[in-house]
Amino acid sequence: MKTILLIEDDAVIRENTAELLELAGYAVLTAENGQLGVAQALAAKPDLVVCDIMMPELDGYGVLQIFNQNAQLAGVPFIFLTAKTERLDLRRGMALGADDYLTKPFDKAELLSAITGRLNRFQHLRPEYDLHREGLNEFLDDARAVGNLESLAVDRKVHAVRKKQDIYLAGDEPTRLYFVKSGRVKTLKATDSGKELITGFYGPGEFFGYLPLLQHTVHSDSAVAVDDAELVYIPKDDFTQLLLRNPEVGQRFIHLLANRVGEREQQLLAMAYNSIRRRVADTLLRLHEQAGPAPEASIQLSREDMAAMVGTASESLIRTLSEFKADGLIEVTPKNVRVLEPEKLRRAGW
């Protein structure tokens, strides 16, 4: 059952409207002024707000501004209900982000139609999604609406994977993103001596297998189920749509992929949106600083490891290093790279 928060200072209108909404099948919370309305919303987040404009304590414009600035309440559909009909008031309300604007006396059918329309038309992504519950499906449904991503796969079948079953192997082409619904998965590499080196460990609510999709490379490690697990597959085409078709969807998707870890999130954002030149330049500058201030200090790192840091294929890295070398910004030998012009390199990456 959807919950409507009705903020109205006129007791008769408030009671009659609340009764109408309850008869229509909604749960209704009421408040007689804006301050009480905000307090109600913070205590129990509503699915939609119907709010008068001219009220004591805090008017409707103030209520909407608080909603817009509060991460918990931002994006809740908001309908103004007021006796004011001047065009300036209408424009001000809509400019603040109101979803609709009805005037008193209102027609009951008109109010119910406006509410139904707004509930069926999701306008914003939520601030957070609980991936340990049904957050993935909720995010994908919202992304379809907000980003107009109608071709996103509707079928989100859960795939059962047995303990010790291979999910993908090093060298495989990436075809999908993986989401752990239950169980655990590890990613690993085998050393030259045959020793198993674990590169990642993933549990319920976590994604894996996305770096090759971002880097456009094959899988550099293998993934194996540690327990009997349930996985949701997100096809490569859907992954690309979620990342690139709509900025709001893309950034929220990266936030989910990174599991809210700041440094990892920035790395993913850079991989997704920065050019290869920018990423290579940033990596060289970071390694240059680590090498120390001595003029002869050089970066001693294999091309493969450096490419992994940049998030690109070795061929792309080598081509970009050659461009920087031709511009006189770096010196390249088979084993080392030395930055000659740090400030020029910083500017060259843009």
PAGUVEX-592502 format. One line per 10 residues: for each residue x, y, z of N, C-alpha, C. Coordinates in steps of 0.001 Angstrom, whole numbers, plus 500000, padded with zeros to 6 digits. Layout:
<pts>
X,Y,Z,X,Y,Z,X,Y,Z ~ ...
</pts>
This chain:
<pts>
500842,498804,500000,500000,500000,500000,500880,501250,500000 ~ 500629,502164,499076,501383,503404,498989,500945,504370,500094 ~ 501930,505129,500594,501659,506082,501665,501725,507509,501142 ~ 500661,508262,501399,500589,509664,500990,500708,510537,502227 ~ 501592,511527,502172,501684,512526,503235,500910,513766,502788 ~ 499893,514126,503543,499051,515286,503240,499368,516390,504237 ~ 499888,517517,503732,500237,518667,504581,499277,519799,504235 ~ 498381,520123,505141,497317,521096,504879,496883,521726,506200 ~ 496869,523079,506248,496526,523741,507512,495023,523881,507738 ~ 494224,523774,506700,492770,523859,506853,492253,522489,507307
491696,522451,508519,491296,521181,509117,490238,520462,508302 ~ 489242,521197,507768,488169,520579,507009,488716,519963,505722 ~ 489517,520731,504986,490088,520210,503740,490999,519022,504040 ~ 491774,519129,505116,492699,518045,505469,491940,516749,505765 ~ 490882,516852,506557,490117,515658,506924,489388,515066,505732 ~ 488757,515927,504922,488018,515427,503757,488950,514783,502726 ~ 490095,515425,502500,491051,514876,501523,491644,513574,502024 ~ 491969,513503,503300,492510,512268,503865,491509,511127,503729 ~ 490251,511413,503975,489214,510387,503844,489113,509902,502399 ~ 489162,510850,501453,489105,510485,500037,490265,509562,499660
491465,509908,500117,492646,509111,499784,492583,507731,500424 ~ 492090,507648,501629,491959,506347,502289,490952,505471,501565 ~ 489835,506074,501116,488839,505318,500355,489425,504811,499032 ~ 490408,505548,498497,491051,505154,497238,492122,504082,497446 ~ 492340,503698,498708,493271,502602,498979,494660,503011,499409 ~ 494868,504281,499761,496176,504749,500205,496240,504811,501726 ~ 497430,504598,502270,497685,504915,503669,497996,506408,503726 ~ 497416,507124,504680,497533,508582,504704,498142,509058,506028 ~ 499172,509880,505904,499731,510607,507046,499332,512066,506872 ~ 498978,512755,507961,498557,514152,507861,499382,515031,508772
499520,516292,508363,500209,517298,509170,499549,518642,508917 ~ 499445,519473,509961,498738,520742,509854,499628,521909,509469 ~ 500945,521686,509389,501844,522736,508902,503113,522099,508349 ~ 503948,522929,507725,505128,522414,507056,506141,521760,507969 ~ 506369,522344,509155,507347,521764,510068,506928,520373,510528 ~ 505661,520225,510882,505176,518916,511286,505220,517931,510118 ~ 504971,518434,508913,505023,517582,507738,506414,517027,507483 ~ 507427,517882,507600,508807,517429,507412,509169,516392,508474 ~ 508757,516661,509717,509028,515706,510796,508369,514355,510518 ~ 507132,514385,510008,506448,513151,509640,507217,512393,508560
507673,513123,507552,508385,512490,506437,509698,511866,506883 ~ 510405,512535,507775,511672,511998,508269,511446,510762,509131 ~ 510326,510727,509844,510018,509570,510695,509555,508379,509866 ~ 508805,508626,508814,508294,507558,507945,508210,508102,506529 ~ 509171,507744,505688,509254,508305,504346,508011,507955,503527 ~ 507306,508958,502990,506106,508684,502187,506466,508359,500737 ~ 505508,507814,500026,505696,507556,498599,505363,508781,497761 ~ 504561,509700,498317,504179,510917,497605,503681,511933,498625 ~ 503849,513232,498307,503411,514311,499194,502397,515191,498464 ~ 501298,515487,499132,500354,516506,498687,500459,517629,499713
500839,518824,499261,501194,519874,500208,500586,521218,499824 ~ 499943,521858,500806,499459,523226,500630,500660,524168,500563 ~ 500459,525356,499978,501558,526326,499903,501511,527304,501064 ~ 500399,528000,501236,500300,529032,502260,499935,528404,503602 ~ 500959,528247,504477,500764,527622,505781,501602,528347,506827 ~ 501206,528266,508099,502027,528833,509170,503266,527978,509419 ~ 504198,528517,510174,505431,527826,510572,506400,527648,509397 ~ 505966,526924,508369,506819,526676,507203,505905,526464,506003 ~ 506072,527296,504950,505170,527175,503807,505591,526016,502898 ~ 504756,525773,501872,505000,524645,500989,506307,524734,500224
506692,525962,499839,507967,526125,499143,509126,525682,500046 ~ 509050,526060,501326,510093,525666,502267,510147,524168,502468 ~ 508972,523533,502501,508928,522078,502643,509624,521408,501458 ~ 509309,521869,500255,509904,521259,499061,511411,521476,499026 ~ 511874,522643,499443,513319,522893,499482,514018,521937,500441 ~ 513401,521690,501597,513988,520745,502556,514033,519342,501951 ~ 512971,518933,501275,512951,517623,500624,514088,517523,499600 ~ 514262,518557,498802,515292,518530,497763,516693,518436,498333 ~ 516903,518997,499514,518239,519058,500106,518532,517878,501020 ~ 517534,517052,501306,517708,515929,502219,517840,514639,501416
518957,513937,501605,519211,512722,500821,518129,511665,501039 ~ 517553,511628,502229,516526,510633,502529,515217,510930,501794 ~ 514923,512216,501565,513636,512599,501006,513694,513038,499543 ~ 514888,513318,499049,515011,513787,497668,514418,512771,496702 ~ 513617,513271,495746,513036,512396,494747,511638,511918,495046 ~ 511119,512205,496263,509736,511832,496563,508803,512704,495712 ~ 507890,512115,494937,506964,512925,494120,506212,513922,494991 ~ 506047,515155,494481,505541,516268,495299,504483,517028,494511 ~ 503266,517087,495055,502161,517797,494406,501726,518960,495291 ~ 501736,520179,494732,501237,521340,495462,499717,521402,495342
499055,521710,496472,497611,521868,496524,497335,523219,497174 ~ 496786,524176,496405,496684,525530,496919,495545,526301,496265 ~ 495099,527327,496956,494074,528216,496396,494696,529282,495520 ~ 495997,529430,495569,496665,530468,494781,496748,530034,493318 ~ 496341,530892,492445,496301,530534,491020,497151,531444,490150 ~ 497856,532406,490751,498660,533314,489949,499759,532548,489229 ~ 500043,532951,488003,501038,532260,487183,502415,532278,487842 ~ 502754,533380,488543,504059,533479,489173,504229,532383,490221 ~ 503172,532101,491002,503251,531063,492019,503405,529687,491376 ~ 502693,529483,490273,502810,528223,489546,504236,528008,489073
504823,529023,488475,506186,528915,487951,507185,528691,489079 ~ 506988,529374,490208,507922,529203,491324,507880,527770,491851 ~ 506674,527236,492006,506552,525863,492496,507184,524859,491560 ~ 506951,525002,490277,507516,524066,489309,509026,524224,489197 ~ 509503,525468,489342,510946,525712,489285,511672,525031,490434 ~ 511010,524915,491574,511604,524248,492731,511603,522727,492583 ~ 510892,522240,491588,510901,520807,491345,509612,520090,491669 ~ 508503,520839,491868,507222,520178,492116,506830,519345,490904 ~ 506196,518203,491150,505792,517317,490058,504439,517695,489477 ~ 503610,518358,490274,502298,518769,489782,501772,519887,490670
500668,520504,490236,500153,521700,490900,498638,521732,490700 ~ 497879,521539,491776,496420,521553,491703,495874,522712,492531 ~ 494766,523308,492069,494194,524456,492766,492874,524088,493433 ~ 492617,524755,494565,491351,524568,495296,490296,525529,494733 ~ 489042,525139,494685,488564,523779,495000,488938,522819,493888 ~ 489383,521647,494260,489836,520685,493256,488784,519610,493049 ~ 488829,519036,491880,487955,517917,491546,488590,516637,492096 ~ 487802,515807,492766,488337,514597,493390,489012,513687,492367 ~ 488383,513524,491225,488967,512677,490185,490301,513245,489702 ~ 490383,514589,489635,491618,515236,489195,492749,514955,490171
492465,515038,491482,493484,514766,492495,493956,513326,492414 ~ 493024,512387,492341,493394,510970,492286,494175,510647,491016 ~ 493782,511284,489913,494496,511066,488656,495927,511587,488743 ~ 496097,512763,489356,497439,513332,489498,498323,512437,490366 ~ 497758,511922,491447,498528,511056,492342,498916,509764,491637 ~ 497958,509139,490961,498247,507894,490249,499319,508104,489190 ~ 499200,509223,488449,500180,509501,487403,501577,509668,487945 ~ 501692,510373,489077,503025,510612,489647,503616,509360,490268 ~ 502792,508538,490886,503308,507297,491453,503763,506333,490369 ~ 503114,506385,489218,503465,505487,488120,504624,506002,487287
504991,507253,487495,506063,507847,486703,507203,508233,487630 ~ 508121,507309,487812,509238,507549,488725,510150,508618,488145 ~ 510472,509637,488933,511203,510789,488417,512686,510804,488777 ~ 513070,510138,489861,514451,510258,490338,514941,508908,490849 ~ 516244,508695,490763,516830,507540,491410,516877,507791,492911 ~ 516777,506734,493664,516815,506877,495111,518244,507142,495575 ~ 518401,507768,496748,519755,508002,497251,520511,506703,497534 ~ 519804,505658,497997,520459,504401,498329,519572,503227,497905 ~ 520235,502106,497628,519531,500859,497333,520156,499760,498190 ~ 519322,498999,498871,519809,497929,499741,520037,496679,498902
521281,496455,498529,521601,495337,497660,521506,493994,498374 ~ 521415,494012,499695,521278,492757,500425,519836,492258,500392 ~ 518915,493110,499953,517513,492696,499839,517138,492685,498362 ~ 516211,493556,497964,515784,493579,496563,516279,494842,495851 ~ 517367,495429,496365,517851,496692,495832,518266,496638,494377 ~ 518813,495503,493921,519252,495419,492529,518057,495550,491593 ~ 517005,494768,491833,515820,494855,490978,515182,496234,491052 ~ 515156,496836,492247,514583,498175,492391,515391,499189,491586 ~ 516719,499085,491660,517564,500013,490899,517362,499835,489397 ~ 517334,498591,488926,517178,498349,487494,515818,498836,487000
514775,498638,487812,513453,499141,487429,513458,500664,487349 ~ 514076,501306,488346,514133,502770,488353,514994,503283,487203 ~ 516094,502575,486917,516980,502989,485829,516258,502934,484485 ~ 515412,501936,484292,514635,501838,483049,513778,503091,482864 ~ 513158,503547,483972,512251,504693,483881,513008,506004,483775 ~ 513981,506198,484662,514699,507476,484709,515557,507684,483465 ~ 516240,506617,483033,517156,506751,481906,516552,506394,480564 ~ 515248,506107,480537,514598,505672,479295,515320,504476,478686 ~ 515711,503546,479542,516463,502382,479094,515504,501207,478904 ~ 514626,501348,477927,513569,500366,477755,514092,499000,477317
515304,498981,476755,515818,497703,476265,516561,496913,477337 ~ 516621,497431,478570,517231,496657,479644,516500,495328,479791 ~ 517259,494272,480026,516648,492958,480136,515633,492927,481271 ~ 514457,492431,480960,513412,492297,481973,513614,491009,482767 ~ 514116,489978,482092,514340,488685,482731,515587,488748,483606 ~ 515410,488692,484907,516545,488725,485841,516589,487414,486610 ~ 516708,486360,485874,516699,485014,486444,517880,484834,487387 ~ 517633,484137,488484,518686,483800,489426,519294,482472,489007 ~ 520617,482442,488857,521317,481247,488386,522004,480554,489564 ~ 521718,479286,489739,522338,478509,490806,523719,478017,490355
524709,478195,491211,526078,477756,490918,526537,476868,492070 ~ 527031,475700,491733,527453,474751,492759,528812,475115,493337 ~ 529057,474684,494552,530346,474903,495206,531485,474366,494342 ~ 532539,475151,494206,533746,474848,493429,533529,474896,491920 ~ 532350,475326,491489,532092,475436,490046,532757,476690,489491 ~ 533399,476553,488329,534003,477701,487656,532906,478587,487081 ~ 533039,479884,487266,532087,480850,486723,532644,481437,485425 ~ 533921,481779,485449,534654,482116,484227,536125,481840,484492 ~ 536897,481736,483430,538320,481427,483534,539151,482576,482980 ~ 540366,482700,483470,541283,483707,482947,541445,483507,481449
541326,484607,480708,541421,484543,479258,540074,484533,478562 ~ 538987,484291,479323,537652,484321,478731,537249,485749,478374 ~ 536484,485874,477305,535914,487173,476950,534798,487520,477945 ~ 534756,488754,478449,533682,489128,479379,532369,489319,478624 ~ 531337,488660,479064,530031,488761,478402,528957,489327,479314 ~ 529258,489447,480623,528236,489914,481560,528875,490391,482854 ~ 528087,491103,483611,528408,491483,484982,527721,490485,485900 ~ 528347,490180,487050,527794,489206,487981,527418,489889,489297 ~ 526269,489479,489838,525811,489976,491130,525553,488778,492038 ~ 526123,488828,493251,525970,487721,494192,524702,487930,495006
523748,487042,494819,522505,487095,495601,522657,486296,496893 ~ 523333,485166,496819,523630,484388,498024,524896,483584,497779 ~ 525528,483147,498870,526769,482400,498753,527976,483315,498618 ~ 529108,482715,498285,530356,483466,498149,531108,483035,496895 ~ 531849,483988,496334,532638,483743,495126,534022,484333,495334 ~ 535046,483624,494856,536398,484173,494902,536934,484301,493488 ~ 537784,485302,493283,538518,485430,492030,539977,485151,492330 ~ 540675,484536,491392,542043,484094,491686,542885,484034,490433 ~ 544192,484080,490672,545184,483873,489622,546123,482767,490068 ~ 546710,482084,489105,547708,481061,489404,549091,481633,489112
549995,481526,490076,551364,481999,489874,552110,481021,488976 ~ 553308,481415,488574,554112,480548,487709,554403,479210,488366 ~ 554447,479219,489696,554733,477970,490414,553472,477152,490657 ~ 552333,477666,490192,551086,476934,490363,550345,477270,491635 ~ 550844,478224,492409,550191,478608,493650,548967,479477,493365 ~ 547908,479275,494145,546674,480039,493964,546774,481381,494695 ~ 546544,482453,493953,546570,483796,494531,545171,484394,494409 ~ 544515,484628,495554,543157,485170,495540,543214,486678,495289 ~ 542478,487130,494300,542460,488556,493956,541196,489262,494439 ~ 540191,488494,494852,538967,489115,495341,538059,488088,495987
537208,488579,496900,536278,487713,497602,534959,488457,497692 ~ 533869,487848,497213,532601,488559,497058,531471,487779,497722 ~ 530629,488517,498452,529491,487921,499129,528192,488545,498673 ~ 527088,488206,499346,525772,488730,498961,525752,490254,498884 ~ 525122,490771,497809,525018,492211,497632,526191,492838,496911 ~ 527130,492017,496398,528310,492565,495725,528349,492139,494259 ~ 528982,493003,493452,529192,492745,492032,530627,492288,491815 ~ 530834,491497,490761,532202,491181,490345,532209,490945,488848 ~ 533429,490927,488288,533581,490703,486857,533399,491938,486006 ~ 533436,493145,486633,533167,494351,485854,534414,495013,485287
535586,494767,485862,536784,495456,485369,537090,495136,483909 ~ 537033,493873,483465,537258,493619,482035,536238,494305,481139 ~ 535001,494467,481630,533996,495178,480841,534367,496646,480701 ~ 534930,497224,481765,535363,498618,481708,536626,498781,480874 ~ 537516,497797,480979,538817,497896,480320,538801,497381,478881 ~ 537707,496689,478497,537605,496069,477168,538722,495055,476953 ~ 538960,494234,477979,539974,493190,477907,539345,491863,478313 ~ 540105,490780,478165,539637,489483,478647,539791,489435,480169 ~ 539182,488448,480789,539332,488269,482228,540790,487925,482542 ~ 541361,488646,483495,542750,488387,483884,542841,487379,485021
541701,487044,485636,541686,486037,486690,540496,485113,486467 ~ 540366,484134,487318,539244,483202,487236,538315,483419,488418 ~ 537058,483014,488270,536087,483134,489359,535513,481755,489656 ~ 535459,481434,490960,535008,480123,491403,534057,480298,492578 ~ 532998,479499,492624,532075,479552,493752,532715,478892,494969 ~ 532733,479602,496072,533261,479061,497322,532206,478181,497998 ~ 530944,478617,497901,529811,477854,498426,528813,477638,497283 ~ 527767,476873,497574,526623,476906,496662,526123,478347,496630 ~ 525999,478913,495453,525702,480346,495340,524580,480590,494343 ~ 523988,481772,494470,522992,482238,493507,523496,483549,492908
523533,483601,491582,524055,484769,490883,523005,485338,489942 ~ 523034,486651,489788,522222,487327,488782,523172,487848,487712 ~ 522856,487570,486446,523695,488002,485342,523118,489278,484725 ~ 523983,490260,484507,523608,491479,483795,524397,491495,482484 ~ 523722,491322,481346,524431,491231,480060,525304,492459,479783 ~ 526318,492239,478970,527271,493294,478629,526585,494531,478055 ~ 525610,494344,477170,524907,495483,476572,524158,496280,477635 ~ 523553,495587,478597,522865,496286,479677,523852,497051,480544 ~ 525004,496428,480802,526058,497085,481582,526457,498407,480925 ~ 526642,498378,479599,527037,499586,478872,525958,500652,478942
524696,500249,478807,523598,501207,478900,523556,501866,480277 ~ 523665,501049,481308,523601,501570,482675,524734,502551,482947 ~ 525868,502304,482330,527044,503124,482605,527066,504423,481811 ~ 526613,504381,480565,526888,505494,479659,525678,506247,479123 ~ 524498,505641,479128,523369,506282,478454,522798,507482,479207 ~ 522896,507480,480536,522314,508556,481335,523265,508863,482481 ~ 523729,510125,482630,524726,510446,483662,524271,510093,485075 ~ 522997,510373,485396,522502,510081,486746,522524,508583,487012 ~ 522057,507806,486043,522051,506351,486186,523483,505830,486265 ~ 524357,506344,485394,525740,505880,485353,526474,506089,486660
526339,507271,487241,527046,507539,488488,526474,506727,489643 ~ 525153,506554,489674,524563,505731,490729,524983,504275,490573 ~ 525079,503807,489312,525491,502435,489044,526929,502219,489514 ~ 527802,503151,489222,529190,503036,489672,529253,503045,491193 ~ 528405,503856,491823,528342,503890,493280,527988,502509,493822 ~ 527069,501818,493168,526699,500475,493600,527834,499487,493336 ~ 528471,499584,492177,529575,498687,491855,530708,498822,492866 ~ 531009,500049,493231,532132,500308,494116,531806,500002,495568 ~ 530532,499693,495842,530117,499357,497197,530423,500478,498176 ~ 530331,501733,497665,530464,502943,498478,531860,503108,499073
532850,502517,498468,534229,502722,498913,534819,503848,498074 ~ 535149,504962,498730,535502,506179,498017,536617,506024,496998 ~ 537741,505466,497394,538882,505375,496473,538558,504478,495298 ~ 537875,503378,495572,537512,502448,494508,536500,503098,493562 ~ 535592,503894,494127,534598,504570,493308,535264,505562,492365 ~ 536243,506321,492857,536941,507285,492009,537702,506578,490886 ~ 538272,505422,491212,538976,504651,490188,538012,504209,489085 ~ 536833,503739,489490,535850,503297,488513,535335,504455,487678 ~ 535101,505599,488324,534656,506775,487585,535699,507166,486538 ~ 536983,507134,486938,538049,507488,486005,538098,506509,484838
537952,505209,485148,537978,504210,484081,536829,504402,483102 ~ 535688,504799,483637,534502,504910,482792,534503,506167,481948 ~ 534949,507293,482517,534726,508578,481860,535991,509299,481390 ~ 537166,509029,482001,538376,509728,481584,538960,509073,480332 ~ 539633,509884,479532,540290,509353,478344,541500,508519,478760 ~ 541992,507689,477827,543176,506883,478123,544368,507793,478420 ~ 544509,508890,477657,545611,509820,477921,545554,510366,479338 ~ 544367,510718,479786,544218,511255,481137,544583,510200,482182 ~ 544108,508979,481968,544372,507916,482933,545852,507545,482972 ~ 546495,507467,481791,547923,507141,481759,548729,508264,482398
548391,509510,482099,549110,510638,482686,548981,510638,484202 ~ 547758,510414,484719,547553,510389,486170,548348,509277,486829 ~ 548368,508114,486183,549126,506984,486739,550612,507278,486753 ~ 551138,507831,485662,552564,508172,485609,552925,509206,486677 ~ 552080,510204,486848,552364,511231,487847,552338,510659,489257 ~ 551388,509757,489522,551316,509139,490851,552552,508278,491111 ~ 552967,507489,490126,554159,506658,490281,555427,507506,490356 ~ 555428,508625,489619,556567,509544,489663,556747,510118,491067 ~ 555653,510484,491709,555728,511010,493068,556211,509944,494045 ~ 555783,508705,493823,556218,507626,494704,557704,507315,494531
558231,507552,493320,559634,507245,493043,560592,508193,493748 ~ 560099,509366,494186,560951,510308,494914,561369,511492,494068 ~ 561934,512522,494732,562236,513784,494053,563530,513806,493248 ~ 564360,512796,493381,565645,512817,492677,565427,512885,491164 ~ 566186,513723,490445,566001,513874,488994,566138,512568,488228 ~ 567003,511674,488728,567224,510418,488003,566225,509321,488392 ~ 565305,509629,489320,564340,508618,489763,563475,508178,488593 ~ 563223,506880,488509,562426,506350,487410,561360,505398,487950 ~ 560400,505108,487087,559305,504214,487438,559679,502819,486962 ~ 559793,501891,487890,560162,500523,487551,558933,499633,487745
558229,499414,486658,556990,498635,486699,556762,498040,485323 ~ 556352,496792,485283,556110,496141,483994,554958,496831,483267 ~ 554978,496722,481953,553906,497325,481161,552553,496695,481518 ~ 552562,495394,481807,551312,494711,482160,550739,495259,483466 ~ 551616,495433,484465,551143,495954,485752,550671,497393,485617 ~ 551387,498180,484827,550990,499570,484635,549651,499646,483890 ~ 549472,498781,482906,548201,498754,482185,547058,498385,483123 ~ 547330,497474,484062,546300,497085,485025,545932,498254,485933 ~ 546929,499056,486295,546650,500232,487122,545819,501261,486359 ~ 546136,501423,485072,545427,502406,484252,544016,501934,483939
543867,500608,483803,542576,500065,483414,542423,500031,481908 ~ 543464,499542,481221,543404,499463,479762,544245,498288,479306 ~ 544224,498012,478021,545046,496947,477460,546486,497418,477344 ~ 547429,496465,477380,548847,496813,477293,549163,497558,476002 ~ 548500,497154,474913,548753,497816,473632,548379,499297,473691 ~ 547251,499602,474330,546817,500999,474440,547786,501794,475312 ~ 548268,501171,476382,549244,501837,477246,550516,502158,476466 ~ 551044,501175,475763,552305,501357,475023,552152,502460,473973 ~ 551019,502496,473302,550785,503535,472291,550769,504926,472943 ~ 550125,505044,474103,550047,506336,474777,551413,506751,475315
552190,505788,475839,553549,506106,476302,554387,506620,475134 ~ 554223,506039,473973,554985,506486,472783,554615,507923,472421 ~ 553327,508266,472553,552906,509646,472258,553545,510629,473230 ~ 553541,510282,474514,554149,511166,475514,555666,511266,475308 ~ 556277,510175,474885,557719,510195,474611,558023,511116,473437 ~ 557213,511025,472385,557418,511869,471206,557263,513347,471554 ~ 556427,513653,472547,556237,515046,472971,557310,515517,473942 ~ 558248,514636,474271,559337,515009,475168,558936,515072,476634 ~ 557838,514416,477006,557343,514482,478385,557907,513375,479255 ~ 558266,512233,478645,558809,511108,479399,559965,510488,478643
560730,509694,479343,561807,508901,478755,561459,507439,478993 ~ 561530,506640,477954,561097,505245,478052,562245,504317,477681 ~ 562503,503338,478545,563440,502256,478261,562663,500946,478408 ~ 563237,499828,478002,562502,498558,478110,562009,498247,479519 ~ 562736,498701,480560,562359,498351,481929,561852,499533,482746 ~ 562167,500768,482335,561849,501930,483161,561125,503013,482363 ~ 560438,503877,483102,559861,505098,482543,560252,506233,483469 ~ 560765,507326,482902,561142,508491,483714,560363,509705,483235 ~ 559702,510382,484159,558933,511575,483836,559884,512761,483769 ~ 559910,513452,482625,560812,514588,482424,560124,515921,482694
558852,516036,482336,558115,517300,482458,556775,517055,483176 ~ 556787,516964,484524,555557,516630,485261,554394,517588,484992 ~ 554644,518885,485005,553557,519847,484824,552981,519793,483413 ~ 553857,519655,482431,553378,519537,481053,552604,518235,480866 ~ 553057,517172,481525,552347,515893,481455,550968,516013,482076 ~ 550870,516754,483169,549584,516948,483836,548597,517643,482898 ~ 549089,518631,482174,548222,519364,481226,547942,518543,479980 ~ 548903,517710,479576,548756,516936,478340,547683,515876,478452 ~ 547370,515457,479680,546380,514409,479842,544963,514858,479556 ~ 544718,516192,479595,543350,516659,479392,542987,516682,477917
</pts>
